Amino acid sequence: MKYRLLGNTGVWVSEISLGAMTFGGGGHPVYGALGALGREESDRMVAAALDAGVNLIDTADVYSDGESEELLGHALRNRRDDVVLATKVHAPTGPGPNDAGWSRLHVMQALEASLRRLGTDHIDLYQLHNFDPLTPFEEVLAALDDAVRQGKVRYIGCANLAAWQISKALGVSAARNLNRFVSVQSYYSLVGRDAERDLVPMAQAEGVGLLVWSPLAGGFLSGKINREGVASEVTRRGAAGAPDFPPVDLERGHDVVDVLRAVAARHEVSLPRVAVAWLLAQPAVTSVTVGARTIEQLNDNVGASGLVLTEQDLTELDEVSRLPLAYPNWIHAAFAPARQPNG
């Protein structure tokens, strides 16, 4: 396993991280289809990940209505100090009007609940799970800063925010001397490269670590879904628990899978391993989060840490998956050569 620095923190995290969305949820209308691993299965999955060198494990308070945190806490009961433990806050955790969002009221209540479920006195990386248009950054960042000063949180991050939102938050933190986001967790894959337009350059410029979720596009890049439909009894289900999530342009996506299959054949490895290795070769990526249903899937994904793609591999995958530049990126690119230093 290789390790990379988490933003500007000085903390080393494994370039493959374990997502605990598959923990719990048996019978749940959403999370039951994602894995529904029980206590013994979750214990084995965490032990296998740690033994393979994984030291970053991510969950959220909303996963399986809190059961994911409970199972993860049990699995880490004797190895808590071996991991950088990450969880998230924002999504509804109850029926009340204040059981969601970024308000100081909800963040403080949700933090205490997560600490209880995880069986720990601190969370290493506490992340805002999505954007809340109702709560100012000033309020939520002050609440998170208090949590850090109280010793209940070590670092703060975010997930699924736009580049401008993160930049605004960093400005608020700088102006008010508050703890800043050290990472952003974003969707990024060979069939979902939107993050490259603004998020990736922002992360590089601001020293924010990029954590990737759904690197296989909800299973699309596993190669099990062909142009005629589903080749086996497989349904793509992503973070929302809905079929066909994240969205994929199927025509372009199947072209990507064709090239992915050819690259995998050259290395005699699986398609998922190449898809994850491609992400690890991209600028700004700190860690790729994998959510496995089986130990075999976990081991295959972890193997991407040792897979080095050739220039030919990277070029072929880039050419088939590259998005057209969006404004203003295309006009920046058009005039960029005029501002390059003389050779």
C-alpha positions as a Markdown table, in Angstrom:
| # | Residue | x | y | z |
|---|---|---|---|---|
| 1 | Met | 0.0 | 0.0 | 0.0 |
| 2 | Lys | 1.2 | 3.5 | -0.8 |
| 3 | Tyr | 0.4 | 6.6 | 1.2 |
| 4 | Arg | -0.3 | 10.2 | 0.3 |
| 5 | Leu | -0.5 | 13.4 | 2.3 |
| 6 | Leu | -4.0 | 14.5 | 3.2 |
| 7 | Gly | -4.0 | 18.1 | 1.9 |
| 8 | Asn | -1.6 | 20.3 | 3.9 |
| 9 | Thr | -2.1 | 18.4 | 7.2 |
| 10 | Gly | 1.0 | 16.3 | 7.3 |
| 11 | Val | -1.2 | 13.2 | 7.9 |
| 12 | Trp | -0.5 | 10.2 | 5.6 |
| 13 | Val | -3.5 | 8.3 | 4.4 |
| 14 | Ser | -3.6 | 5.1 | 2.2 |
| 15 | Glu | -4.3 | 5.8 | -1.5 |
| 16 | Ile | -7.0 | 3.2 | -1.3 |
| 17 | Ser | -9.6 | 3.8 | 1.4 |
| 18 | Leu | -12.5 | 1.7 | 2.6 |
| 19 | Gly | -16.0 | 3.0 | 2.4 |
| 20 | Ala | -18.5 | 1.6 | 4.9 |
| 21 | Met | -21.7 | 2.3 | 3.0 |
| 22 | Thr | -22.1 | -1.5 | 2.5 |
| 23 | Phe | -22.2 | -2.0 | 6.3 |
| 24 | Gly | -25.7 | -2.7 | 7.7 |
| 25 | Gly | -29.0 | -1.9 | 6.1 |
| 26 | Gly | -30.5 | -5.4 | 5.9 |
| 27 | Gly | -34.1 | -4.8 | 4.8 |
| 28 | His | -33.6 | -1.1 | 4.3 |
| 29 | Pro | -35.3 | 0.2 | 1.2 |
| 30 | Val | -32.2 | 2.0 | 0.0 |
| 31 | Tyr | -29.1 | 0.6 | 1.8 |
| 32 | Gly | -30.2 | -3.0 | 1.7 |
| 33 | Ala | -29.3 | -3.2 | -1.9 |
| 34 | Leu | -25.8 | -1.9 | -1.5 |
| 35 | Gly | -24.3 | -4.7 | 0.6 |
| 36 | Ala | -26.2 | -5.2 | 3.9 |
| 37 | Leu | -23.1 | -6.6 | 5.6 |
| 38 | Gly | -23.7 | -7.8 | 9.1 |
| 39 | Arg | -21.5 | -7.6 | 12.2 |
| 40 | Glu | -19.2 | -10.6 | 11.4 |
| 41 | Glu | -18.9 | -9.6 | 7.7 |
| 42 | Ser | -18.1 | -6.0 | 8.6 |
| 43 | Asp | -15.5 | -7.1 | 11.2 |
| 44 | Arg | -13.8 | -9.3 | 8.6 |
| 45 | Met | -13.9 | -6.6 | 5.9 |
| 46 | Val | -12.3 | -4.0 | 8.2 |
| 47 | Ala | -9.7 | -6.5 | 9.4 |
| 48 | Ala | -8.8 | -7.4 | 5.8 |
| 49 | Ala | -8.5 | -3.7 | 4.8 |
| 50 | Leu | -6.3 | -2.8 | 7.8 |
| 51 | Asp | -4.1 | -5.9 | 7.2 |
| 52 | Ala | -3.7 | -4.7 | 3.6 |
| 53 | Gly | -2.4 | -1.4 | 4.7 |
| 54 | Val | -5.6 | 0.7 | 4.4 |
| 55 | Asn | -5.7 | 3.3 | 7.1 |
| 56 | Leu | -8.5 | 5.6 | 6.0 |
| 57 | Ile | -12.1 | 4.4 | 6.5 |
| 58 | Asp | -15.1 | 6.5 | 5.6 |
| 59 | Thr | -18.7 | 6.4 | 6.6 |
| 60 | Ala | -21.6 | 8.8 | 7.3 |
| 61 | Asp | -24.3 | 9.2 | 9.9 |
| 62 | Val | -27.0 | 8.6 | 7.3 |
| 63 | Tyr | -25.7 | 5.2 | 6.0 |
| 64 | Ser | -28.2 | 2.5 | 7.0 |
| 65 | Asp | -29.7 | 5.0 | 9.5 |
| 66 | Gly | -26.6 | 5.0 | 11.7 |
| 67 | Glu | -26.0 | 1.2 | 11.6 |
| 68 | Ser | -22.9 | 1.6 | 9.4 |
| 69 | Glu | -21.3 | 3.8 | 12.1 |
| 70 | Glu | -22.2 | 1.2 | 14.8 |
| 71 | Leu | -20.8 | -1.7 | 12.9 |
| 72 | Leu | -17.7 | 0.2 | 12.0 |
| 73 | Gly | -17.2 | 1.2 | 15.6 |
| 74 | His | -17.5 | -2.4 | 16.7 |
| 75 | Ala | -15.0 | -3.5 | 14.0 |
| 76 | Leu | -12.5 | -0.9 | 15.2 |
| 77 | Arg | -12.9 | -1.6 | 18.9 |
| 78 | Asn | -9.4 | -3.0 | 19.3 |
| 79 | Arg | -7.7 | -1.1 | 16.4 |
| 80 | Arg | -9.0 | 2.5 | 16.7 |
| 81 | Asp | -5.6 | 4.0 | 16.6 |
| 82 | Asp | -4.7 | 2.2 | 13.4 |
| 83 | Val | -7.1 | 4.3 | 11.3 |
| 84 | Val | -7.9 | 7.8 | 10.2 |
| 85 | Leu | -11.6 | 7.6 | 10.9 |
| 86 | Ala | -13.9 | 9.8 | 8.7 |
| 87 | Thr | -17.7 | 10.3 | 8.9 |
| 88 | Lys | -20.1 | 12.9 | 7.5 |
| 89 | Val | -23.0 | 15.1 | 8.6 |
| 90 | His | -25.8 | 16.8 | 6.6 |
| 91 | Ala | -28.4 | 14.3 | 5.4 |
| 92 | Pro | -31.6 | 13.8 | 7.4 |
| 93 | Thr | -31.2 | 11.5 | 10.4 |
| 94 | Gly | -34.7 | 11.9 | 11.8 |
| 95 | Pro | -38.2 | 13.2 | 11.1 |
| 96 | Gly | -37.7 | 16.6 | 12.8 |
| 97 | Pro | -37.2 | 19.9 | 10.9 |
| 98 | Asn | -33.7 | 20.3 | 12.5 |
| 99 | Asp | -32.6 | 16.7 | 11.9 |
| 100 | Ala | -30.6 | 17.7 | 8.8 |
| 101 | Gly | -28.3 | 20.5 | 7.4 |
| 102 | Trp | -25.5 | 22.6 | 8.7 |
| 103 | Ser | -27.0 | 24.5 | 11.6 |
| 104 | Arg | -24.9 | 24.6 | 14.8 |
| 105 | Leu | -27.8 | 22.9 | 16.5 |
| 106 | His | -27.8 | 19.9 | 14.1 |
| 107 | Val | -24.1 | 19.6 | 13.7 |
| 108 | Met | -23.4 | 19.5 | 17.4 |
| 109 | Gln | -26.2 | 16.9 | 18.0 |
| 110 | Ala | -25.2 | 14.8 | 15.0 |
| 111 | Leu | -21.5 | 14.9 | 16.1 |
| 112 | Glu | -22.4 | 13.5 | 19.6 |
| 113 | Ala | -24.6 | 10.8 | 18.1 |
| 114 | Ser | -21.8 | 9.8 | 15.7 |
| 115 | Leu | -19.3 | 9.6 | 18.5 |
| 116 | Arg | -21.6 | 7.3 | 20.5 |
| 117 | Arg | -22.3 | 5.0 | 17.5 |
| 118 | Leu | -18.6 | 4.8 | 16.6 |
| 119 | Gly | -17.6 | 4.2 | 20.2 |
| 120 | Thr | -14.9 | 6.8 | 20.1 |
| 121 | Asp | -14.1 | 10.1 | 21.7 |
| 122 | His | -13.0 | 11.8 | 18.5 |
| 123 | Ile | -13.4 | 11.7 | 14.7 |
| 124 | Asp | -10.3 | 12.3 | 12.7 |
| 125 | Leu | -12.0 | 13.8 | 9.6 |
| 126 | Tyr | -15.5 | 15.2 | 10.0 |
| 127 | Gln | -17.1 | 16.2 | 6.7 |
| 128 | Leu | -20.1 | 18.2 | 5.5 |
| 129 | His | -21.9 | 15.7 | 3.3 |
| 130 | Asn | -23.6 | 18.1 | 0.9 |
| 131 | Phe | -24.4 | 21.7 | 0.4 |
| 132 | Asp | -26.9 | 23.4 | 2.7 |
| 133 | Pro | -28.2 | 26.7 | 1.1 |
| 134 | Leu | -29.9 | 27.7 | 4.3 |
| 135 | Thr | -26.9 | 27.9 | 6.7 |
| 136 | Pro | -24.1 | 30.4 | 6.2 |
| 137 | Phe | -20.6 | 29.1 | 6.0 |
| 138 | Glu | -19.8 | 31.4 | 9.0 |
| 139 | Glu | -22.2 | 29.5 | 11.2 |
| 140 | Val | -21.2 | 25.9 | 10.3 |
| 141 | Leu | -17.4 | 26.6 | 10.1 |
| 142 | Ala | -17.6 | 28.2 | 13.6 |
| 143 | Ala | -19.4 | 25.1 | 14.9 |
| 144 | Leu | -16.9 | 22.8 | 13.3 |
| 145 | Asp | -14.0 | 24.9 | 14.7 |
| 146 | Asp | -15.5 | 24.6 | 18.2 |
| 147 | Ala | -15.6 | 20.8 | 17.7 |
| 148 | Val | -11.9 | 20.8 | 16.8 |
| 149 | Arg | -11.0 | 23.0 | 19.8 |
| 150 | Gln | -13.0 | 20.7 | 22.1 |
| 151 | Gly | -10.9 | 17.7 | 20.8 |
| 152 | Lys | -13.9 | 15.9 | 19.4 |
| 153 | Val | -12.7 | 16.4 | 15.8 |
| 154 | Arg | -9.2 | 16.5 | 14.4 |
| 155 | Tyr | -9.8 | 17.8 | 10.9 |
| 156 | Ile | -12.7 | 19.0 | 8.8 |
| 157 | Gly | -13.6 | 18.4 | 5.2 |
| 158 | Cys | -16.5 | 18.4 | 2.8 |
| 159 | Ala | -18.2 | 16.3 | 0.1 |
| 160 | Asn | -20.1 | 17.1 | -3.0 |
| 161 | Leu | -19.5 | 20.9 | -2.9 |
| 162 | Ala | -18.7 | 23.0 | -6.0 |
| 163 | Ala | -15.3 | 24.6 | -6.3 |
| 164 | Trp | -16.6 | 28.1 | -5.7 |
| 165 | Gln | -18.3 | 26.9 | -2.5 |
| 166 | Ile | -15.1 | 25.4 | -1.2 |
| 167 | Ser | -13.2 | 28.5 | -2.1 |
| 168 | Lys | -15.7 | 30.7 | -0.3 |
| 169 | Ala | -15.5 | 28.5 | 2.8 |
| 170 | Leu | -11.7 | 28.7 | 2.7 |
| 171 | Gly | -11.9 | 32.5 | 2.6 |
| 172 | Val | -14.3 | 32.6 | 5.6 |
| 173 | Ser | -11.9 | 30.3 | 7.5 |
| 174 | Ala | -8.9 | 32.5 | 6.7 |
| 175 | Ala | -10.8 | 35.8 | 7.5 |
| 176 | Arg | -12.1 | 34.5 | 10.9 |
| 177 | Asn | -9.1 | 32.3 | 11.9 |
| 178 | Leu | -11.2 | 29.1 | 11.8 |
| 179 | Asn | -10.1 | 25.6 | 11.0 |
| 180 | Arg | -10.3 | 25.1 | 7.2 |
| 181 | Phe | -11.4 | 22.2 | 5.0 |
| 182 | Val | -8.4 | 19.9 | 4.4 |
| 183 | Ser | -10.2 | 17.7 | 1.9 |
| 184 | Val | -13.2 | 17.3 | -0.5 |
| 185 | Gln | -14.8 | 14.0 | -1.3 |
| 186 | Ser | -16.1 | 14.0 | -4.9 |
| 187 | Tyr | -17.4 | 11.7 | -7.5 |
| 188 | Tyr | -14.7 | 11.1 | -10.1 |
| 189 | Ser | -14.3 | 8.2 | -12.6 |
| 190 | Leu | -13.4 | 7.4 | -16.2 |
| 191 | Val | -17.0 | 8.0 | -17.2 |
| 192 | Gly | -17.5 | 11.0 | -14.8 |
| 193 | Arg | -14.6 | 13.5 | -15.3 |
| 194 | Asp | -16.6 | 16.7 | -14.5 |
| 195 | Ala | -14.4 | 17.3 | -11.4 |
| 196 | Glu | -11.5 | 18.1 | -13.7 |
| 197 | Arg | -13.1 | 21.3 | -14.9 |
| 198 | Asp | -13.0 | 23.2 | -11.6 |
| 199 | Leu | -12.6 | 21.0 | -8.5 |
| 200 | Val | -9.3 | 19.4 | -9.4 |
| 201 | Pro | -7.5 | 22.8 | -10.2 |
| 202 | Met | -9.1 | 24.3 | -7.1 |
| 203 | Ala | -7.8 | 21.4 | -4.9 |
| 204 | Gln | -4.3 | 21.7 | -6.4 |
| 205 | Ala | -4.2 | 25.5 | -5.9 |
| 206 | Glu | -5.6 | 25.5 | -2.4 |
| 207 | Gly | -3.8 | 22.4 | -1.0 |
| 208 | Val | -7.1 | 20.5 | -0.5 |
| 209 | Gly | -7.0 | 16.7 | -0.6 |
| 210 | Leu | -9.2 | 15.0 | -3.1 |
| 211 | Leu | -11.0 | 11.9 | -1.9 |
| 212 | Val | -12.8 | 10.0 | -4.7 |
| 213 | Trp | -16.2 | 8.2 | -4.3 |
| 214 | Ser | -17.8 | 5.7 | -6.7 |
| 215 | Pro | -14.6 | 5.2 | -8.8 |
| 216 | Leu | -16.4 | 2.4 | -10.8 |
| 217 | Ala | -19.5 | 4.6 | -11.5 |
| 218 | Gly | -21.8 | 2.5 | -9.5 |
| 219 | Gly | -20.4 | -0.7 | -11.0 |
| 220 | Phe | -20.6 | 0.4 | -14.6 |
| 221 | Leu | -16.8 | 0.1 | -15.0 |
| 222 | Ser | -16.8 | -3.5 | -13.8 |
| 223 | Gly | -17.6 | -4.5 | -17.4 |
| 224 | Lys | -20.6 | -6.6 | -16.4 |
| 225 | Ile | -23.0 | -4.4 | -18.3 |
| 226 | Asn | -22.8 | -4.6 | -22.1 |
| 227 | Arg | -24.3 | -2.6 | -24.9 |
| 228 | Glu | -27.4 | -4.8 | -25.0 |
| 229 | Gly | -28.1 | -4.4 | -21.3 |
| 230 | Val | -27.2 | -6.3 | -18.2 |
| 231 | Ala | -24.9 | -9.3 | -19.0 |
| 232 | Ser | -25.6 | -10.9 | -15.6 |
| 233 | Glu | -27.9 | -10.2 | -12.7 |
| 234 | Val | -26.3 | -6.9 | -11.9 |
| 235 | Thr | -28.0 | -3.6 | -11.2 |
| 236 | Arg | -26.0 | -0.4 | -10.9 |
| 237 | Arg | -26.7 | 1.2 | -7.5 |
| 238 | Gly | -24.8 | 4.1 | -6.2 |
| 239 | Ala | -24.7 | 6.3 | -3.1 |
| 240 | Ala | -28.4 | 7.2 | -3.4 |
| 241 | Gly | -29.3 | 3.6 | -3.6 |
| 242 | Ala | -31.1 | 4.3 | -6.9 |
| 243 | Pro | -30.5 | 2.3 | -10.1 |
| 244 | Asp | -28.2 | 3.9 | -12.7 |
| 245 | Phe | -26.4 | 6.2 | -10.2 |
| 246 | Pro | -24.2 | 8.0 | -10.8 |
| 247 | Pro | -25.5 | 8.9 | -14.3 |
| 248 | Val | -23.5 | 7.6 | -17.2 |
| 249 | Asp | -23.6 | 8.6 | -20.9 |
| 250 | Leu | -24.0 | 5.0 | -22.1 |
| 251 | Glu | -22.7 | 5.5 | -25.6 |
| 252 | Arg | -19.5 | 7.1 | -24.5 |
| 253 | Gly | -19.4 | 4.8 | -21.4 |
| 254 | His | -19.3 | 1.6 | -23.4 |
| 255 | Asp | -16.5 | 3.0 | -25.6 |
| 256 | Val | -14.6 | 3.7 | -22.4 |
| 257 | Val | -15.2 | 0.1 | -21.2 |
| 258 | Asp | -13.9 | -1.3 | -24.5 |
| 259 | Val | -10.5 | 0.5 | -24.0 |
| 260 | Leu | -10.5 | -0.4 | -20.3 |
| 261 | Arg | -10.9 | -4.0 | -21.2 |
| 262 | Ala | -8.0 | -3.8 | -23.6 |
| 263 | Val | -5.7 | -2.2 | -21.0 |
| 264 | Ala | -6.8 | -4.7 | -18.4 |
| 265 | Ala | -5.9 | -7.6 | -20.8 |
| 266 | Arg | -2.4 | -6.2 | -21.3 |
| 267 | His | -1.8 | -6.2 | -17.6 |
| 268 | Glu | -3.8 | -9.4 | -17.0 |
| 269 | Val | -5.9 | -7.8 | -14.3 |
| 270 | Ser | -9.5 | -6.9 | -13.7 |
| 271 | Leu | -11.3 | -3.8 | -15.2 |
| 272 | Pro | -12.0 | -2.4 | -11.7 |
| 273 | Arg | -8.3 | -2.5 | -10.8 |
| 274 | Val | -7.4 | -0.5 | -14.0 |
| 275 | Ala | -10.2 | 2.0 | -13.4 |
| 276 | Val | -8.9 | 2.7 | -9.8 |
| 277 | Ala | -5.3 | 2.8 | -11.0 |
| 278 | Trp | -6.2 | 5.4 | -13.6 |
| 279 | Leu | -7.6 | 7.6 | -10.8 |
| 280 | Leu | -4.5 | 7.2 | -8.7 |
| 281 | Ala | -2.5 | 8.5 | -11.7 |
| 282 | Gln | -4.5 | 11.7 | -11.9 |
| 283 | Pro | -3.3 | 15.0 | -10.4 |
| 284 | Ala | -4.7 | 16.0 | -7.0 |
| 285 | Val | -6.2 | 12.6 | -6.1 |
| 286 | Thr | -5.3 | 11.7 | -2.5 |
| 287 | Ser | -7.3 | 8.5 | -2.0 |
| 288 | Val | -9.9 | 6.4 | -3.8 |
| 289 | Thr | -12.7 | 5.1 | -1.6 |
| 290 | Val | -13.9 | 1.6 | -2.5 |
| 291 | Gly | -17.0 | 0.0 | -1.1 |
| 292 | Ala | -16.7 | -3.7 | -1.3 |
| 293 | Arg | -19.3 | -6.4 | -0.7 |
| 294 | Thr | -16.8 | -9.2 | -0.5 |
| 295 | Ile | -13.2 | -9.6 | 0.6 |
| 296 | Glu | -12.3 | -10.6 | -3.0 |
| 297 | Gln | -13.6 | -7.3 | -4.3 |
| 298 | Leu | -11.7 | -5.5 | -1.6 |
| 299 | Asn | -8.4 | -7.3 | -2.4 |
| 300 | Asp | -8.8 | -6.6 | -6.1 |
| 301 | Asn | -9.4 | -2.9 | -5.5 |
| 302 | Val | -6.5 | -2.7 | -3.1 |
| 303 | Gly | -4.3 | -4.2 | -5.8 |
| 304 | Ala | -4.7 | -1.0 | -7.8 |
| 305 | Ser | -2.2 | 0.6 | -5.4 |
| 306 | Gly | 0.6 | -1.5 | -7.0 |
| 307 | Leu | -0.6 | -1.2 | -10.6 |
| 308 | Val | 1.5 | 1.2 | -12.7 |
| 309 | Leu | -0.2 | 2.1 | -16.0 |
| 310 | Thr | 2.1 | 2.8 | -19.0 |
| 311 | Glu | 2.0 | 6.0 | -21.0 |
| 312 | Gln | 0.2 | 4.1 | -23.7 |
| 313 | Asp | -2.4 | 3.0 | -21.2 |
| 314 | Leu | -3.0 | 6.5 | -19.8 |
| 315 | Thr | -3.1 | 8.1 | -23.3 |
| 316 | Glu | -5.7 | 5.6 | -24.6 |
| 317 | Leu | -7.9 | 5.9 | -21.5 |
| 318 | Asp | -7.6 | 9.7 | -21.6 |
| 319 | Glu | -8.5 | 10.0 | -25.2 |
| 320 | Val | -11.6 | 7.8 | -25.0 |
| 321 | Ser | -12.9 | 9.4 | -21.8 |
| 322 | Arg | -11.9 | 13.1 | -22.0 |
| 323 | Leu | -14.7 | 15.6 | -21.8 |
| 324 | Pro | -14.8 | 18.6 | -24.1 |
| 325 | Leu | -13.7 | 21.8 | -22.3 |
| 326 | Ala | -16.5 | 23.9 | -20.9 |
| 327 | Tyr | -16.5 | 27.7 | -20.8 |
| 328 | Pro | -14.4 | 29.5 | -19.5 |
| 329 | Asn | -11.9 | 26.6 | -19.6 |
| 330 | Trp | -11.7 | 26.5 | -23.4 |
| 331 | Ile | -10.9 | 30.2 | -23.7 |
| 332 | His | -8.3 | 29.9 | -21.0 |
| 333 | Ala | -6.7 | 27.0 | -22.9 |
| 334 | Ala | -6.8 | 28.9 | -26.1 |
| 335 | Phe | -4.7 | 31.7 | -24.8 |
| 336 | Ala | -2.6 | 29.8 | -22.4 |
| 337 | Pro | 0.4 | 29.3 | -24.8 |
| 338 | Ala | 0.9 | 33.1 | -24.9 |
| 339 | Arg | 1.6 | 33.1 | -21.2 |
| 340 | Gln | 4.1 | 30.3 | -21.1 |
| 341 | Pro | 7.7 | 31.1 | -20.1 |
| 342 | Asn | 10.2 | 31.0 | -22.9 |
| 343 | Gly | 11.9 | 27.6 | -23.3 |
